Amino acid sequence: MKILKFGAVWCPGCLVMSKTWSTLTSEYDLDIENYDIDYDEEVCEKWNVDDTLPVYIFLDKNGNEIERLIGEKSITELKKIIEENKDK
């Protein structure tokens, strides 16, 4: 599983979630790609991401989207998605 994280330096929700993702990366071996919507316009267009942030897209091994989350999420919710999809 790969996780695409979309955010921006001016996004308050993205800053709040950074601590959550720090905790998750210490607990799980996650393949995460970070994108800033102000600089990575092509990737944002490809994945249909606008300025409603943060956005987390979970991909399976074939690069297919299996889950998309928008906004601040609890660590419990993120762990559940990671556990359910970590072998995909």
C-alpha positions in Angstrom: 0.0 0.0 0.0 1.1 3.5 -0.8 -0.3 6.7 0.7 -0.4 10.0 -1.2 -0.6 13.0 1.2 -1.7 16.3 -0.3 -1.3 19.5 1.7 0.1 23.0 1.8 2.2 25.0 4.2 -0.7 27.4 4.8 -3.1 24.6 5.7 -3.9 24.4 9.5 -5.4 20.9 9.2 -2.2 19.7 7.6 -0.1 21.1 10.4 -2.4 19.4 13.0 -2.1 16.1 11.2 1.7 16.1 10.9 2.0 14.8 14.5 -0.5 12.1 13.8 1.4 11.0 10.7 4.7 11.1 12.7 3.2 8.7 15.2 1.9 6.4 12.4 5.2 6.3 10.6 7.0 5.2 13.8 4.5 2.4 14.2 4.1 1.2 10.6 6.4 0.8 7.6 4.5 3.2 5.4 5.3 4.2 1.8 4.2 7.9 1.8 4.5 10.4 -1.0 3.9 14.1 0.1 2.7 16.7 -2.3 2.1 20.4 -1.9 -0.8 21.7 -3.9 1.0 25.0 -4.6 3.9 23.2 -6.3 2.8 19.8 -7.5 0.0 20.9 -9.8 0.3 18.0 -12.3 0.0 15.4 -9.6 -3.0 17.2 -8.0 -4.7 17.3 -11.4 -4.1 13.7 -12.0 -5.6 12.7 -8.6 -8.4 15.4 -8.8 -7.2 17.2 -5.6 -8.2 20.8 -5.1 -7.6 23.2 -2.1 -9.9 21.3 0.3 -7.1 19.9 2.5 -5.6 17.7 3.7 -6.2 14.8 1.3 -5.0 11.3 1.8 -5.2 8.8 -1.0 -4.5 5.1 -0.2 -3.3 3.0 -3.2 -3.0 -0.7 -3.6 0.1 -2.4 -5.0 -1.2 -1.8 -8.6 -1.6 2.0 -8.0 -5.4 1.8 -7.7 -7.2 4.0 -5.3 -8.7 2.1 -2.4 -9.6 4.9 0.0 -9.7 8.7 0.0 -9.9 10.8 3.1 -10.4 14.6 3.2 -9.8 16.7 6.3 -8.4 16.0 9.7 -8.9 12.4 10.8 -8.3 10.6 14.1 -5.3 8.3 14.5 -7.8 5.5 15.3 -9.5 6.0 11.9 -6.2 6.0 10.0 -4.9 2.9 11.9 -8.0 1.1 10.9 -7.6 1.9 7.2 -3.9 1.0 7.4 -4.6 -2.3 9.1 -7.4 -3.2 6.7 -5.3 -2.4 3.6 -1.6 -2.9 4.5 -1.3 -6.1 2.4 -3.0 -4.7 -0.6 
